[in-house]
Amino acid sequence: MPNKITKSDADWRAELTPEQYHVLREKGTERAFSGALWDDHRPGTYRCAGCGAELFDSATKFESGTGWPSFYQPAAGEAVETETDRSFFMKRTEVMCASCGGHLGHVFEDGPRPTGLRYCINSASLTLDPSEPTEKMEEV
């Protein structure tokens, strides 16, 4: 794994919106059903809003009913890192971008097959790089 992207706090503040900064750098959480991507069904690649790293593929996104974008697996095994989060008197597993260390959300063991995992991710920590829908060739 390459070295983590390191920037000064001032650089992060200059590059991110206040909401992105709060989520990615201060481990904040957006309100449920308030983010731009929770109900977005376009095909494409979900990237880290902080550094652009590929994190999730739309093919692994599912409706969890939680109000946050939910995925059953990362785009690649090394795309995200996890660690135990004991804030707010709870024990959860925090998900972070492996490239820049930005807070993405949490992962829970109540997701669908094939992994049984639910990566519950803040919209503010993601950007969607939409892919072009494949058009059927007209039969002659």
Rosetta silent file (secondary structure, phi, psi, omega in degrees, C-alpha in Angstrom):
SEQUENCE: MPNKITKSDADWRAELTPEQYHVLREKGTERAFSGALWDDHRPGTYRCAGCGAELFDSATKFESGTGWPSFYQPAAGEAVETETDRSFFMKRTEVMCASCGGHLGHVFEDGPRPTGLRYCINSASLTLDPSEPTEKMEEV
SCORE:     score description
SCORE:     0.000 S_00000001
   1 L     0.000  130.937  178.454    0.000    0.000    0.000 S_00000001
   2 L   -64.979  165.139  178.464    1.410    3.421   -0.914 S_00000001
   3 L   -61.417  148.803  177.896    1.985    6.016    1.758 S_00000001
   4 L   -66.502  146.317  174.854   -1.081    7.823    3.050 S_00000001
   5 L   -69.478  126.318  178.526   -1.870   11.216    1.606 S_00000001
   6 L  -120.344  131.248  177.966   -0.881   13.785    4.190 S_00000001
   7 L  -138.258  159.281  176.228   -2.027   17.381    4.114 S_00000001
   8 L   -74.745  159.580  176.548   -2.155   20.155    6.641 S_00000001
   9 H   -57.311  -39.184  179.333   -5.407   20.985    8.363 S_00000001
  10 H   -63.406  -39.822  177.697   -5.438   24.278    6.440 S_00000001
  11 H   -63.312  -46.999  178.774   -5.119   22.411    3.130 S_00000001
  12 H   -59.276  -44.931 -179.726   -8.016   20.084    3.992 S_00000001
  13 H   -61.887  -36.315 -178.850  -10.179   23.050    5.042 S_00000001
  14 H   -72.418  -32.283 -174.705   -9.379   24.871    1.795 S_00000001
  15 H   -90.122  -24.769 -174.702  -10.172   21.863   -0.425 S_00000001
  16 L  -106.404  153.668  171.409  -13.305   20.482    1.262 S_00000001
  17 L   -69.553  162.166  177.835  -16.740   21.952    1.891 S_00000001
  18 H   -55.660  -39.525  179.664  -17.505   22.552    5.586 S_00000001
  19 H   -68.577  -42.364  177.541  -19.706   19.412    5.647 S_00000001
  20 H   -61.715  -42.429  179.066  -17.063   17.285    3.917 S_00000001
  21 H   -61.444  -45.928 -179.152  -14.428   18.551    6.348 S_00000001
  22 H   -58.668  -45.003 -178.714  -16.653   17.778    9.342 S_00000001
  23 H   -73.257  -55.665 -172.728  -17.291   14.216    8.173 S_00000001
  24 H   -69.572  -40.347 -172.570  -13.910   13.293    6.677 S_00000001
  25 H  -103.091  -24.293 -179.101  -11.529   15.056    9.073 S_00000001
  26 H  -110.053    7.941  178.567  -13.583   15.404   12.310 S_00000001
  27 L    59.077   39.798  178.597  -15.357   12.020   12.087 S_00000001
  28 L   -81.829  175.729  177.745  -18.774   13.651   11.853 S_00000001
  29 L  -136.654  134.380  174.835  -22.017   12.148   10.582 S_00000001
  30 L   -79.752  157.970  176.720  -24.609   13.722    8.342 S_00000001
  31 L   -64.997  144.256  177.549  -28.296   13.409    9.243 S_00000001
  32 L   -57.615  143.873  178.055  -30.042   10.345    7.825 S_00000001
  33 L    63.026   17.458 -178.785  -31.820   10.925    4.493 S_00000001
  34 L  -108.645  -18.498 -176.120  -30.055   14.296    4.077 S_00000001
  35 L   -78.261  156.119 -175.879  -27.062   13.389    1.911 S_00000001
  36 L   -69.894  -21.837 -170.914  -26.985   13.753   -1.861 S_00000001
  37 L  -110.100   -2.349 -175.119  -26.124   10.117   -2.593 S_00000001
  38 L   -62.692  -32.077 -176.753  -28.267    7.992   -0.264 S_00000001
  39 L  -116.027   23.292 -179.824  -31.005    7.592   -2.907 S_00000001
  40 L   -90.166  125.950 -175.498  -28.856    7.875   -6.046 S_00000001
  41 L  -114.230   14.984  179.247  -29.162    4.808   -8.266 S_00000001
  42 L   -70.460  145.198  175.230  -26.886    5.763  -11.156 S_00000001
  43 L   -72.813  148.250  177.081  -24.203    3.244  -12.129 S_00000001
  44 E   158.276 -166.390 -177.606  -20.649    4.266  -11.433 S_00000001
  45 E  -112.814  129.828  175.828  -17.748    4.427   -9.041 S_00000001
  46 E   -92.055  125.222 -176.670  -17.953    5.980   -5.591 S_00000001
  47 E  -117.068  159.688  175.952  -14.753    7.832   -4.726 S_00000001
  48 E   -67.329  128.811  178.597  -13.372    9.489   -1.607 S_00000001
  49 L   -69.522  -17.187 -179.972  -14.404   13.154   -1.581 S_00000001
  50 L   -85.467  -41.487 -173.566  -11.070   13.959    0.061 S_00000001
  51 L  -130.098   -7.388  177.897   -8.580   12.309   -2.263 S_00000001
  52 L    85.592    2.777 -179.759  -10.474   10.717   -5.156 S_00000001
  53 L   -63.932  143.457  177.456   -9.529    7.117   -4.309 S_00000001
  54 E   -71.992  124.118 -176.805  -11.912    4.448   -5.635 S_00000001
  55 E  -114.249  -48.036 -175.069  -13.897    3.106   -2.681 S_00000001
  56 E  -140.330  151.837  174.983  -17.131    1.395   -3.782 S_00000001
  57 E  -104.734  141.437 -178.563  -18.815    0.237   -6.984 S_00000001
  58 H   -59.661  -23.209  179.438  -22.504    1.007   -7.538 S_00000001
  59 H   -65.687  -18.740 -179.567  -23.105   -2.705   -8.219 S_00000001
  60 H  -102.800    5.864  178.648  -22.560   -3.356   -4.487 S_00000001
  61 E   -81.950  143.120  178.516  -24.909   -0.572   -3.314 S_00000001
  62 E  -144.756  162.053  178.760  -28.216   -1.634   -1.757 S_00000001
  63 L   -82.148  109.005 -178.957  -31.268   -0.117   -0.071 S_00000001
  64 L   -97.016  -15.747 -177.647  -30.695   -0.490    3.659 S_00000001
  65 L    78.997    6.982 -176.410  -33.506    1.832    4.776 S_00000001
  66 L   -90.703  -20.640 -177.738  -31.066    3.736    6.990 S_00000001
  67 L    93.612    7.556  174.373  -30.846    6.976    4.977 S_00000001
  68 L  -125.869  151.056  173.855  -27.139    6.623    4.161 S_00000001
  69 L   -56.927  132.560 -178.942  -25.515    5.061    1.106 S_00000001
  70 E  -127.460  137.510 -178.123  -24.953    1.380    1.942 S_00000001
  71 E  -132.500  150.882  178.781  -22.663   -1.108    0.227 S_00000001
  72 L   -95.472   -6.944  173.247  -21.942   -4.769    0.919 S_00000001
  73 L  -165.233  153.321  175.073  -18.244   -4.573    0.005 S_00000001
  74 L   -71.879  164.595  179.322  -15.517   -2.093   -0.978 S_00000001
  75 L   -61.271  -36.913  177.031  -14.308   -1.853   -4.579 S_00000001
  76 L  -144.037  151.127 -177.177  -11.050   -3.535   -3.523 S_00000001
  77 L   -56.286  -31.180 -177.676   -9.985   -5.129   -0.252 S_00000001
  78 L   -96.167    7.118 -178.446   -7.366   -2.464    0.358 S_00000001
  79 L   -70.153  -33.175 -179.242   -9.609    0.519   -0.525 S_00000001
  80 E  -126.483  158.391  173.748  -10.773    1.024    3.055 S_00000001
  81 E  -122.120  156.813  178.131   -9.381    0.458    6.527 S_00000001
  82 E  -129.950  155.515  172.397  -11.307   -0.220    9.713 S_00000001
  83 E  -155.066  159.227 -179.563  -10.741    0.307   13.406 S_00000001
  84 E   -70.671  132.802  178.781  -12.781    0.018   16.573 S_00000001
  85 E  -115.370  117.737 -179.097  -14.771    3.156   17.421 S_00000001
  86 L  -110.700   22.320  179.957  -15.826    3.468   21.070 S_00000001
  87 H   -74.690  160.227  176.381  -17.357    6.956   20.871 S_00000001
  88 H    57.518   32.638  175.955  -20.847    7.753   22.189 S_00000001
  89 H    60.410   28.010  178.124  -20.736    4.819   24.645 S_00000001
  90 L  -126.424  161.917  171.750  -20.978    2.313   21.756 S_00000001
  91 L  -118.260  112.451 -179.522  -18.587   -0.134   20.159 S_00000001
  92 E  -131.594  172.263  176.699  -18.693    0.090   16.368 S_00000001
  93 E  -109.943  113.080 -179.997  -16.291   -0.476   13.494 S_00000001
  94 E   -78.913  143.443  176.595  -15.244    2.755   11.803 S_00000001
  95 E  -112.200  130.657 -179.587  -14.485    2.759    8.062 S_00000001
  96 E  -130.051  151.936  174.106  -11.784    5.062    6.711 S_00000001
  97 E   -65.411  127.359 -179.574  -10.294    5.753    3.293 S_00000001
  98 L   -69.788  -22.346 -177.330   -7.049    3.769    3.082 S_00000001
  99 L   -82.747  -40.492 -175.845   -5.450    6.493    0.926 S_00000001
 100 L  -122.029   -5.071  178.976   -6.065    9.621    3.023 S_00000001
 101 L    78.873    6.505 -179.115   -7.438    8.314    6.339 S_00000001
 102 L   -65.567  140.220  176.987  -10.713   10.220    5.935 S_00000001
 103 E   -70.213  129.297  179.961  -13.677    9.020    8.008 S_00000001
 104 E  -107.586  -40.822 -176.082  -16.309    7.437    5.762 S_00000001
 105 E   162.645 -140.335 -178.238  -18.792    5.852    8.166 S_00000001
 106 E  -139.248  159.111  176.545  -19.176    2.478    9.868 S_00000001
 107 E  -118.490  137.634 -177.954  -19.541   -1.175    8.888 S_00000001
 108 E  -126.210  158.567 -177.066  -22.106   -3.494   10.465 S_00000001
 109 L   -97.664   40.342  179.684  -22.708   -7.240   10.221 S_00000001
 110 L  -126.849   30.176 -177.882  -26.350   -6.988    9.128 S_00000001
 111 L   -92.736 -179.881 -178.222  -25.927   -6.632    5.369 S_00000001
 112 L   -80.664  172.999  172.294  -27.029   -8.806    2.455 S_00000001
 113 L   -67.540  153.676   10.528  -25.279  -11.730    0.836 S_00000001
 114 L   -89.693  -11.126 -173.561  -22.670  -12.450   -0.282 S_00000001
 115 L   -96.112  -26.294 -174.136  -20.708  -10.691    2.513 S_00000001
 116 L    75.509    9.022 -178.177  -23.322  -10.085    5.211 S_00000001
 117 L  -106.086  151.523  174.402  -21.776   -6.640    5.710 S_00000001
 118 E  -128.127  103.650  173.954  -23.350   -3.182    5.526 S_00000001
 119 E   -82.823  105.461 -176.844  -20.901   -0.370    4.887 S_00000001
 120 E   -95.898  105.402 -166.054  -22.982    2.604    6.045 S_00000001
 121 E  -117.749  137.738  176.804  -21.217    5.581    4.436 S_00000001
 122 L   -70.105  132.931  175.525  -21.811    9.337    4.652 S_00000001
 123 H   -56.997  -37.431 -177.001  -22.711   10.971    1.324 S_00000001
 124 H   -63.732  -20.263 -179.684  -20.450   13.893    2.246 S_00000001
 125 H   -90.436   -2.073 -174.902  -17.426   11.586    2.230 S_00000001
 126 E  -122.130  155.783  162.918  -18.147   10.370   -1.312 S_00000001
 127 E  -126.670  150.250  177.324  -18.345   11.582   -4.882 S_00000001
 128 E  -106.442  123.398  175.015  -20.000    9.545   -7.623 S_00000001
 129 E  -100.173   92.925 -173.859  -18.153    9.124  -10.884 S_00000001
 130 E   -65.907  143.699  174.006  -21.076    7.969  -13.071 S_00000001
 131 L   -99.587  154.483  179.653  -20.446    5.430  -15.787 S_00000001
 132 L   -72.433  132.399  175.333  -22.177    5.606  -19.113 S_00000001
 133 L   -64.853  140.411  179.425  -25.047    3.160  -19.349 S_00000001
 134 L   -79.159  127.365 -179.156  -24.348    0.524  -21.920 S_00000001
 135 L   -92.890  140.311  177.320  -26.721    0.823  -24.834 S_00000001
 136 L   -71.279  137.884  175.544  -27.980   -2.244  -26.595 S_00000001
 137 L   -73.921  138.275  178.388  -26.852   -2.532  -30.158 S_00000001
 138 L   -73.210  129.406  179.150  -29.740   -2.488  -32.584 S_00000001
 139 L   -76.882  138.234 -179.090  -30.175   -5.831  -34.271 S_00000001
 140 L  -103.565    0.000    0.000  -30.163   -5.709  -38.066 S_00000001
